[in-house]
Amino acid sequence: MSELPVGPLSFLLPTRIELGVGLAERLGKLSAEAGYRSAFVVVDPGVHAAGAADGALRSLEAAGLTLTLWTRLQPNPTDVDVEAGAAALAEDRKDVIIGIGGGSALDTAKGIAVLATNPGRVRDFAGNGNVPNRAWPLVLVPTTAGTGSEVTANISITDVRTHDKLALRDPNNYAKLAILDPALLRGLPAPAAAAAGMDALTHAVESYVSVRATALTKLLAYDATRRIGASIEAFVADRGDERHATEMLYASCLAGIAISHTGTGNAHAVARALGGRYGVAHGVGCGVALEPVMRFNSEAVRDDYAILAQALGVADPSAGSDTNAERAIRRVGQIRAAVGLPEQLDVDVAAEALPELGRWAADSSGPNPRPTSPDEAAELVRAVVRA
């Protein structure tokens, strides 16, 4: 890695992180030690049906906590479901909200926690720094290695009225405790593992080149890229491989911490546009968009991509930045294909819809390293779908 001047730096991580195989079985003990006697548990319905949360739920009951179980959520969480969950919590107040599942479950739990202390609608708190009060106490237990939502200040919720993906970003959204248990990844279907892993890789790459990057976030993003590049293919092939599952879960967490401080770029902007309007799974959208977005950004961050080629294990020490940046981009494409994501999404996007999608994606591009016009964003969308 090249040196980056430290310069001004602001960094916050109020979430306690616990990582270890079997930790979900200690969720009850850890919750009781924190003083909680009751819990509103938001569980992904698929995770619940598969029994993946059983150990965690048993541990909560064994520790004497009174539970309310909430499984009303969707792959792209909606404001309607979050607001319904907040209403249920208001009628049956519990000491803590516990989210168990992938990014959808965690974001739903986080959204409910925000509304528990901030009366209003989800859309009232969209944007940066618009959550006035600290969220209700929150414990998050990821069952995928991808979103890093357990350690971010970000919440992504679809507005069912407009189909926009709303982003709520505020330090008041952080969880108090994140429990990372690689054992919970064993039953993850391979396609879900692939989508989540590509989401984490997109976080790491986009954080590294963000215009808000600092020496500290680059350190986190580089290490996350390195670990994901070395483990994602083996992990998708065998989710029961404890070593690779641990690497992926840890790397996802690192990338999540990084994006909470740097934001994301055009791959996320494209994925949000397609997710809100066409229901494209977030990790799939990000994973497919990452390679064309890297090509678009390359002229602005060629040296950074050359450094990421080192993290991805494909750098040629005798070659220059142009060659190594290209090697990094190609490696990302190879990883996407190896884990089973397509080069383009089979989504029926009419040509006349592209300008609107481009405008929305451009407005959502955030700290992308290359300024992006609506027309350029529309071309990125076109590259991702078979329009």
C-alpha positions, -999 to 999 in steps of 0.1 A, spaced: 0 0 0 12 35 -7 12 60 21 -17 84 25 -12 116 46 -31 112 79 -45 147 78 -77 156 96 -95 125 108 -129 118 124 -137 82 133 -165 67 154 -174 31 162 -197 28 192 -206 -8 185 -190 -36 206 -179 -64 183 -177 -100 193 -164 -126 168 -162 -163 173 -176 -197 164 -206 -205 186 -211 -170 199 -248 -171 188 -254 -197 215 -243 -171 240 -266 -143 228 -288 -147 258 -260 -145 283 -245 -115 266 -279 -98 265 -286 -105 302 -251 -92 311 -260 -60 294 -291 -57 316 -318 -67 291 -347 -87 304 -369 -87 272 -362 -86 235 -381 -77 203 -364 -102 179 -365 -94 142 -356 -126 123 -354 -132 86 -383 -156 78 -360 -179 57 -334 -180 85 -362 -188 110 -377 -215 88 -343 -231 83 -337 -232 120 -305 -212 118 -317 -189 146 -328 -216 169 -297 -217 190 -297 -179 195 -334 -180 204 -330 -208 229 -301 -190 245 -323 -159 250 -351 -180 266 -326 -198 288 -313 -165 300 -348 -156 311 -356 -129 284 -392 -124 274 -394 -125 236 -415 -111 209 -407 -126 174 -411 -104 143 -406 -120 109 -424 -95 86 -397 -84 63 -387 -87 26 -354 -91 7 -355 -54 0 -369 -41 33 -398 -16 29 -409 14 49 -443 -2 54 -428 -33 71 -405 -11 92 -433 11 103 -455 -19 111 -427 -33 133 -423 0 151 -460 0 158 -458 -36 172 -429 -26 194 -448 4 207 -476 -19 218 -453 -45 233 -422 -25 245 -391 -46 250 -357 -36 265 -337 -43 233 -343 -50 196 -323 -80 183 -319 -84 145 -309 -119 132 -304 -125 95 -289 -109 64 -288 -73 56 -326 -71 51 -333 -83 87 -306 -61 101 -318 -30 83 -354 -37 93 -343 -40 129 -323 -8 127 -352 10 111 -376 -1 139 -350 10 164 -349 45 149 -387 49 148 -389 37 184 -372 69 196 -380 92 167 -417 94 160 -426 97 123 -423 79 90 -391 63 76 -390 89 49 -388 117 75 -353 106 84 -338 98 50 -305 115 41 -274 123 62 -277 133 98 -315 135 101 -321 111 130 -322 134 161 -324 108 189 -303 77 196 -320 46 183 -335 20 207 -309 -4 221 -300 -27 193 -281 -60 190 -273 -74 156 -264 -109 146 -256 -113 108 -262 -147 91 -245 -136 59 -210 -122 52 -219 -93 31 -237 -61 41 -217 -52 72 -249 -36 85 -241 -48 120 -214 -21 123 -227 7 100 -246 39 107 -265 33 74 -300 19 69 -314 11 34 -352 10 31 -374 10 0 -402 36 -1 -432 16 -15 -449 47 -27 -420 60 -49 -399 28 -52 -369 48 -41 -342 32 -20 -340 55 10 -307 58 28 -308 68 65 -273 77 76 -267 89 112 -244 81 141 -275 76 161 -282 44 141 -253 23 154 -260 -9 172 -247 -14 207 -235 -50 201 -226 -70 170 -222 -108 174 -203 -124 145 -206 -162 145 -192 -180 114 -213 -211 124 -244 -192 114 -232 -192 78 -232 -230 74 -267 -232 60 -265 -203 37 -274 -212 1 -246 -207 -23 -263 -180 -44 -270 -160 -12 -234 -164 -1 -222 -152 -35 -244 -121 -36 -235 -112 0 -198 -118 -7 -198 -96 -38 -217 -69 -18 -188 -70 8 -162 -68 -20 -180 -38 -35 -180 -21 -1 -143 -26 2 -134 -14 -33 -157 16 -33 -146 26 2 -110 24 -9 -115 49 -38 -141 71 -21 -134 109 -21 -139 107 17 -113 80 22 -87 85 50 -56 66 59 -76 46 84 -105 37 61 -81 27 34 -64 3 58 -97 -13 66 -108 -14 30 -75 -28 17 -75 -56 43 -112 -64 36 -104 -66 -2 -74 -89 5 -93 -113 27 -124 -115 4 -103 -120 -27 -85 -149 -10 -116 -166 5 -148 -158 -14 -146 -186 -40 -138 -213 -14 -165 -200 9 -192 -200 -17 -182 -235 -27 -184 -247 10 -201 -224 35 -193 -249 62 -155 -242 58 -149 -225 92 -117 -208 82 -131 -191 51 -164 -183 67 -145 -165 95 -124 -146 70 -155 -135 50 -175 -125 81 -145 -105 95 -138 -89 61 -175 -80 57 -173 -63 91 -142 -44 82 -157 -32 49 -189 -22 68 -169 0 92 -151 16 63 -182 25 43 -198 40 74 -171 67 72 -166 69 34 -199 61 18 -202 41 -14 -201 49 -51 -216 42 -84 -220 5 -81 -243 10 -51 -261 39 -69 -269 15 -98 -279 -13 -74 -302 10 -54 -319 22 -86 -325 -13 -98 -334 -26 -64 -360 0 -56 -377 -2 -90 -372 -38 -102 -366 -57 -70 -330 -67 -79 -313 -81 -48 -288 -56 -35 -257 -78 -34 -264 -91 -69 -269 -56 -83 -236 -44 -66 -217 -75 -77 -227 -72 -114 -222 -34 -114 -188 -34 -98 -167 -42 -129 -182 -17 -153 -181 10 -126 -144 3 -119 -138 7 -157 -157 40 -156 -138 52 -125 -104 40 -136 -91 72 -152 -97 90 -119 -83 63 -95 -59 42 -116 -32 42 -89 -57 31 -63 -69 2 -84 -32 -8 -90 -28 -10 -53 -60 -31 -50 -44 -54 -75 -19 -62 -48 -47 -69 -23 -63 -92 -49 -31 -111 -55 -28 -102 -92 -3 -73 -93 27 -74 -116 56 -57 -98 73 -50 -132 42 -33 -147 28 2 -143 -4 15 -128 -24 11 -161 -16 -26 -164 -22 -33 -127 -54 -14 -125 -67 -35 -155 -56 -66 -137 -76 -56 -106 -107 -49 -127 -103 -83 -145 -99 -101 -113 -131 -86 -99 -149 -99 -131 -133 -133 -126 -145 -135 -90 -180 -125 -100 -181 -153 -127 -165 -178 -104 -192 -174 -77 -220 -176 -102 -232 -140 -108 -239 -131 -144 -222 -105 -164 -255 -87 -170 -288 -89 -152 -319 -104 -169 -341 -74 -160 -367 -60 -184 -358 -24 -184 -374 -4 -212 -351 20 -230 -373 49 -221 -368 41 -184 -330 45 -186 -329 84 -183 -350 83 -151 -328 55 -137 -297 75 -147 -310 106 -129 -317 87 -98 -284 68 -98 -265 100 -104 -282 117 -75 -273 87 -54 -236 84 -65 -223 101 -33 -186 101 -30 -178 83 -62 -143 93 -73 -154 104 -108 -182 129 -110 -211 112 -128 -238 129 -150 -273 114 -153 -264 103 -189 -233 86 -177 -252 69 -149 -278 57 -174 -250 42 -195 -238 23 -164 -273 10 -159 -274 -1 -195 -241 -20 -191 -256 -39 -161 -289 -49 -176 -300 -64 -209 -320 -33 -218 
